Amino acid sequence: MLLAIIWKLCWIVIDNSCRQQDNSCIYAARMVGMRENPKYGLYATQGLDHWVDSVHIETIPTRSSLNNWVIKPHLHKSFIQILYLTRGGGVIGMDDKMLTVTAPCILSIPEQIMHSFHFSEDVDGPVITAVQHVLERVVGAADPNMLSVVREPFAMEFEPGDPALAPIAPLFDSIQDEFRSHRVGQPGICVSLLAALALRVGRIRYSRGLPLRAGSSRKAVQIQKFRELVDKYYCDHVPLSVYANELGVTGGHLTRLCRDVLGMSATAVISERLVHEAQRNLVYTSDPVKSLAWRLGFDDEVYFSRFFRKHTGVSPVKFREQARNHVERAR
């Protein structure tokens, strides 16, 4: 129930944006030149309903049918989407490329990739949306060589009855069953199943002779390294110069890079990572706020509370209370 609320709020943003644009299915030029596009926070910290490390699954027609099978160009700042077309097809925009695909087909669209859909009316199949950095951690821990499967966009078509698809459909079914269960451990199990799905897809790509370590732009590589450093240092509250020095750039260059690629400053990226971890601790543990503040590198509980309120609009105590009320109502 809670994850469904998260998904619904995200799609309200997309739906409202879609209604303000025309219904043309030729998006390439617009996708290159658009300055304003719907997007979501890097660490999913925008508001109470985005604290959870979510995995959501539903059918493709659930949303696309409400918009005449057209989803206009947009991007996700923190989510990856994986679609499995079991029927129909359509025109898919990914960055500056337009692809015509037909089922059976698997599409993967990581965060920060501008994308659009113009589906045929007979399209069907599941679509999974998940927090990118959480999935990356699980896949990276299992097999670092497979990380490109969740970092690089791709469309992979199959012949009907291809035996390579045999283990794929059951994984989508298992994720859907677990997502609907609302049982203890649901988020972790969903992410684990999704990681298994990504590894299966990586195996298929490898069997087709596709490189697992696909090439990335210099900016994308630097941003990925920066995010890895943020995960390493965010609790230490080190100055920005430490990140810049390890990346071999100046602090100013790092900030410009983050604004260019992520739409926020480097300092904001670090702050959002801290807030995201604080939210997870407030929801998943019963530790006192003072203990959480110390664990996150704050010497003063008052300063931590002020920092948390600045970025979320509520105090840590109030956030914990509201989050737990949401969980109780979802049971």
Order of alpha helices (4+ residues) and beta strands (2+ residues): alpha-alpha-beta-alpha-beta-beta-beta-beta-beta-beta-beta-alpha-alpha-beta-alpha-alpha-alpha-alpha-alpha-alpha-alpha-alpha-alpha
